[in-house]
């Protein structure tokens, strides 16, 4: 892997948003004892999302059983699953007035179902507490088809699973367990079981992939039934993770976004600061990116 570029390009520099929404959101999360991927994955959009009174909730604890080379979430032996966590996530959604909630997780290979039942309980709790649409972003569930079917039964509005990178880099970036073929099979299985569930994925660029590999991967995902896609710049969370191979310029993201649309994706968000759950409500509601400049800003 090439050495990390030393200087952050101008298009990746952000200003801190004004207003007290960020403190309110952080206070709700802290008081309810919840984790967010915004904090634990060191997302560059954290302050903007918190200021807008939204966050991506991370369930099943804050310690991951896998050691993916791109991720800054803590790795190790997780604590037991907290049975009260679904209620608290639902309460946070109600207090924040969310119209759309994204729920992700650490990978829990120690659980037989990968945490699928806990996801189902969280989806149900949110629906009881408020009228928000629900987007789930689970792990690959260890390839467990029964666990996937159980989560499909919960009928989330959006089922998001990130492919993260191109097949050639899967093992190097994601480790030995994730399987590209299973990722594609998941989307096919979801759409066969419940066509009303919108399917979504995300890719990080700048890990050493080629443009041709990205286009081939997007074609595979579209053929498998994936409808929404996000493309964003990989940023190294700490020196312990995989270094950045290249900072992809905004105009290249624009071109890839247009290519994804031509491949049949219903919704595309492509830009350096785009993340899988960033502006997820707009995507779920079918609001397209109005202009390329919005993509450059990370919409």
N, C-alpha and C positions, 0 to 999 in steps of 0.2 A: 504493500500500500504506500503511495507517495507520501512525502512529508506534508504536514499540515501547513497551509498558507499562513503566513505570520500576521497579516493585517486584515481586519474585517473590512469588507468593501462598504462603501457609503450606503448602498441600498439595504444593508442589514442593520443599520443603526436606527434606533427608535428613540422617540421622546417619551418621557413619562407623562401619562394622561393626568389632567387636573380633575379635581372633584373628590368627594368623600366616599364614593361608591366602593372603592377598593377596600377601605377600612371596614365598611359595613359587611362586605362579603367575607373578608378574612375573619371578622368577628363571629359571624354565623358559623363558619367552618370550624373555628377553634372551639366555640362553645359547645357544639354538637359532637366534637371529637371525631371529625371526619378527615379523610385524606383526599387530596386532589392530585391528579397527574400534573397539573399546572405547577405545583410546588416541587413534587418529587422528581419530575423529569426536567425541571429547570426550563420551562417553556418561555421563549422570548416574548410571548404575547400575554403573559400572566397579568401584568398590571392593567392592560387594556381590558381584558375579560373581567377581572375583578371590579374594575371601575364601572363596567356595564352590568354589574350584579349578576354575573354568571361564572360558572366554573365547570370543569369536567371532573366528576367524582370518581375516585378510585376505591373500589370495594375489595373485600377479601384480605384486608390488611395493607401493610405498606412494605412488606418484604417479599421479594420474588424468588421463586425456586430455580429460575434460569439465569444464565450469565450472558445474555445477549451483549455483543460488543459495542452496540450503539447507544445503550440505555443507561441513564444515570440513577435509576431506581435501585435502592439497596437490595443486595442479594444475600440469601442465607436460609435459615430455617424459620418458616413463618410461625406466627402465633395461631392458636385455635381460631376458627371462624367465629365472629361476634354475631350472635343471633339477633341482637337489637339494631345492628347496622342498617338494615333496610328501612326501619322506621325513622331513623335519624336522617338518612338520605332524603326520604320523602318529606320530612319536616323542613329540611334545608330548602328543598324545591319550593315548598309552600311559602316560607318566609322570604325567599328571594323573588317570589312572583314569577317563576320560570314558566315560559310557554313551551319550551323544548329543553329536555335534560339529556345530557350525555353521561353514560355510566360505563366506565372502563374498569380494569382490574389489574392486579399483579397476576402473573401466571402461578397457578397452584397445582403443580404436578403431584403434590402429596395427597390431593383429594381425588377419589375415584372418578368423580364427574367433572373435575377441573373447576368446580365452583358453579356449575350451571344452575343447580337448584337455588343457590343463594342469589344468583342473578334474577331468577324467576320471582323469588320473594320480593326483591327490591323493585322490580317492574310493577308488581301488584300493589305494593305499598305506595308507590308514587301515584299510581292511578286512583287509589282510594283518597289520597291527600289533596290532589289538585288535578287540573285538566291538562297538564303538560303532555305533549307527545314525547315518546321515549326512544332514545337511540342507545343501543348497547354496543359496546366495543370489547368483546371478550377475547381471551386467548384462543389458541387453536384447540383447546379442550383435550389436548393430548391425543387427538385423532379419534375421540370417542363419539361414535355416531349416535348412540342412544342419548348422550348428554346434549349433543347438538339438536336432536329431535325434541328433547324436553324444552330447550330454550326457544325453539321455533314455536312450540305450543303456547308460549307466553305472548306471542304475537307482538314483539316490539315494532314500533313504526318504522325504524331503520335498524338494520343489522349491519354493523361495520366491523370489518376485520382487515387489518393492514397487512398487505403483502410485504411492505417495507422496502424491498429492493428487488433487483433482477435475479433470476435463478442462478446465474453463475456465481453471485456473491452471497447466496443464501447461507451456506455453511460458514463462510468467513465472518459474516456480519451477525447472523442470527444464532449460530451454533448448530450442533448436530441434530437436535430434535425437530424443529419445524420442517415441514415437507411442502414444497411448492405445489405438488399434485393434490395434496389434501386441501390446501387453500382454495384451489379451483373447484375441487369436489364439494367443498362447503357451500360455495355460492350456487352451484347447480342444485344441491339438495334443498337449500332454502327456497329457491324459486319454484322447484317442483312441489314442495309441500305447501307453500303459502305465497302465491304470486303477489299478494298485496303488500308483503314486507319489502321495503326498499333496501337494496343491497349497496354497500359502499366499501371502498378500500382507500388506502393511502400509500404513497411511495415517498421515500427520502431520496433526493438527488445529491450528487457530490461525493459519492462513496467509491467512485472508480468505474461506474457503469458507462456504457456508450449510449448515444442517442438511439441507435438501432435496437439495442437491447431493451431500452425503455419502451419503444414503440411495439416491439414484439410482446412484451409483458402486458402492455395495455390491451393489445389485440386478444391475448389469451383471456384476460379478465372480462372483457366485454363479451367474448364468446361464451364464457361460463355463466353469464347472467348478471354480472356486476353493473350497476346503473350509475353510481356516483363515484367520482375519484378526486382525490386531493394530491397535489404534487408540491413538495416544499423542499427547501434547502436543509440538508443535514448539518447540524451544528454539534461539535464535540462537547458533551456535558462537562467533562473534566479530563485531565491528562490520562486517566486510566482507561478511557474509551477509545474506540477507533478514531484516528485522526481524519480530518477533512481532506479529501483528495483534490477537490476543486470547488470554488464558489461559482455556481451557475448564474449567469447574468439574467436579468429580468426578461430580456427579449427572447432568450431561449425558453424560459418558462412559458411565455406567450405562445410561441410556436408549438410547443408540446401540448399546451392546453387546447389549441385549435385542432391539433391532430387527434387528441382524445375525443373531441366533439365529432370529428369526422368518422371515428371508429364506432360511434353510436352511444357514447355515454350521455345520459340525460342531463347530468349536472357535473360541471368541472370547476374546480378552484385550483389555479396554478400560479405560484409566485414564491419568491424566496422565503417569506415569513408565513406561508400557509402551513397549517398543521391540521391533523386529521379531524379535530373537533372544532376548529376555529370557524366562527360564523356558521355553525352547524344548523342552526334554526333556519337561516335564510336558504340554505341548500335543501333542507327537508321540506320547506314550504314551496320549493320550486322557483325561487327567485334566482335568476341567472346573473352571472357577473356582467355588469352593464358595459364595461369597457376594460381594455387591457391595463390601463393605469391602476385599476382596482386590483388586478392580479398582482401587479408589481408591489402594491402596498400590503399584500398578504391577505386579501379578502377571500 
